[in-house]
């Protein structure tokens, strides 16, 4: 850019003062802020990454409504491709840890007041990054509770079950559409001592009915923990 003007020479965009450039389809920014090379996004300090050329190349058909964005990011229900976006970096791991600590705090108060065991519900488990943090905190503190892991996607619920069911017998798994007031889980009596939803409620169409549905799932005195760092 010169005097506020962008320039392109032979299909190559550039900006002066080393701010950024795109040459042969490869984006970069100085000072290690971010880059996109061959369709692969990354950010320094492990803050986030946008996996591979498949996601980038699929963007036009997703925007055109010809492909399902979730299927692109979670092919055949597998979460490996985007897992590091939600865990494995300092910012997100600390965020997940804080949510887990809040869940533990509620469980401490619920022990002895719930029969037979305190119940915990995760809404929108997705890649199970927060799930792992909660389970780790439960193990560390020897917390005894039932953890129901849910998501709107059957494939992601099955993926979670594969990850945790055998090793953690206190877990259960359920498909839950928190926006659907007629969902059988929602229409049942409230049985959960604590419900947490991490980086998921922002994706719902209207937050007020969603919160109303969550309240129906809680026991009297139950606690809702909402975590959102997007």
N, C-alpha and C positions, 0 to 999 in steps of 0.2 A: 504494500500500500504506500503510495506517495502522495502527500498533500490530501489525504483522505480518500484517495482513489485506489481501487483494487486493479491489479493488472494480471493478465494471463498471456503467457508466451508459449506457443507450441503446446497448448493444453496444460501448462504448468502454472498454478496459482502461487503467488508469493506476497509476503508483507515485509516491509523493511523493518529494521531494528530487531531482527531475529525473532519476531513474535511467533509466527508459524508459517508453514508452507505445505503445499500439496504437490508432489512431483510423482508422475506416473501412478497416480491413485494411492500414494502413500502419504498420510497426514503425520505431522509431527509438531510438537511445541517445545520451545526451549525450556531450560531449567527443569527438565524431567517432569513437566506437569502432566502431559498425556500424549498418547500417540495412537495412530491407527495405521498399521502396516499389513498389507495383504488381508484386510478385513478383520484384523485382530486388535481390539481395543485393550488398553491397559492404563493404569495410573500408578504413580510412584507410591512408595510406602504401603503397598498392598491394599489400597483403599477400595479399588474395584477393578474388575476386568470384564470384558465382553467377548469372551470365549473364542470363537473361530469364524472363519469365512462363511460357514453355513448360515449362521444367524444374519450376518451382513447381507449375503446374497439373497436371503429369503425375505428381506425387508419390503421390497416392492410388492410382492404378492400378498404379504400380510396386510399392508396398507390398503391394497385393492380389494381386500376381503376374500381373496382366493385361497388363503391358507390360514390355519389357526396358529396364532402366535404362541400359545402355550405348547402346542405340539412341536413347534420349532425349537423352543427353549427346553422342553422336556420330552425328547423323542422317545416314543413307546413308554412314557411315564417315568423315564429315568431322569434323575436330578443331577447326575455327575457334572454335566456341562456347565451348570450355573452355580454349583454348590459353593465355590470359592467367593462368589459375590456376597454370600450371606455368612460365611465363616472363614476362618483362616487369615483374617486381617485384624489389626489392632483395634480399629474403630468398631467393627461389627462384633468382634468377640467380646469387647467390653460391654457393648450394648446388651448382648445376649446374657452376659453374666449378671447384669443389673436386674433384668427381668427375672432370672432364676432366683436371685436373692430375695426379690419381693414375693415370689411364690413360696419360698421357704418360710419367710416371715409369717405369711398367712397360715401355713400348715402348722407352725408352732402353736398358734392360737387355737387351731381347729382340733388338734389332738386331744382326745378325751371327751370332746363335745359332739363328735360325729360317730354314728354307728352304721356299719361295723368299722369303716375306715373313712378318713377324709377323701374327698373326690376332687380331682383336678381335671379341667378340660382345656386343651389347646385348640384354638380355632385357627384354621389356615396354616397347618404345619409346613406345607410347601417342601423345602429341601431339608427340613428337620434340623436346621442350625440351632434354633432356640430350644428345640426338643432336647438336643444333646446337652445343652447347658443346664437345663432343668434337671435332667436325669443325673448329670454329674453332681449337681448341688444336692439332690436327694440322697445320692450315695455318700457324699462327703458328710452330710449331717445325720445319716441313718434315719431319714424321714420315712415314715410308713404311710403310704397313700396309694390310691388308684389313679393312674394317669391315663386319661382318654385322649388319644391323638386323632384329630380330625382334619379333614380338608374337603373342599367341594369336589375335588378330582378323585375318582375311584383309583386311577392309576397311581397317583401320588400316595394315597392311603395304603395301597398294596406295597408300594416301595418302602414306606415307613414300617409296615408290618414285617417285611423281610429284614429290615435293619435291626429291629428292636425286640420282636416278639419272643424269640427263643432265649435271649439273654436276660430279658427283663419281664418276668411273669406278671408284674403289677401293671403292665401296659395293656390297653385295649385300643381298638382302631375303628373308626366310623366315618362314613361319608356324611358330611353336614353342610347344607346350604343355609348359612345363617341369615340370608335375605328372605328365605321362604318361611313365612309364618306357619305354613301347614306341614313343615317337616316334622316327622314323627318324634324326633328327639326334642324339638322345641315345644310341641304340644303336650309332652309328658310333664309330670311334676318336676319342679326344680330340685336337683339333687347334688349340685356341685358347690363345694366350699369356695373354690377359687377358679376363675376362668381367666386365661391370658390369651392375648391376640397380638402378635408381633409382626409389624410391617404387612398388615393384611386389610384392616378396616378401611384404609384410604381407597382401596380398590372397589368398594361397594358403591352401589348407585345412590343410596341415600342413608346417611348415618343414623337418623332418628329411629326409623323402624328396626334397624339392625340392633341398636342399643336396647330397644324394647324387647326384642327376641332374646338377647343375651340375659336380660334381667329375669325372664321366664325360666331360664336354665339354672339360676342361682338359688341356693337355699336361703331362707331368711338370714340376714347377716352375712351372706356371701360377698366375696370381693371380686371385682373385675380389674384386671391389670392390662392396660393398653400401652404398647410400645410402638413408636413409629419414628424412625430416624430418616425418613425420606421426605 
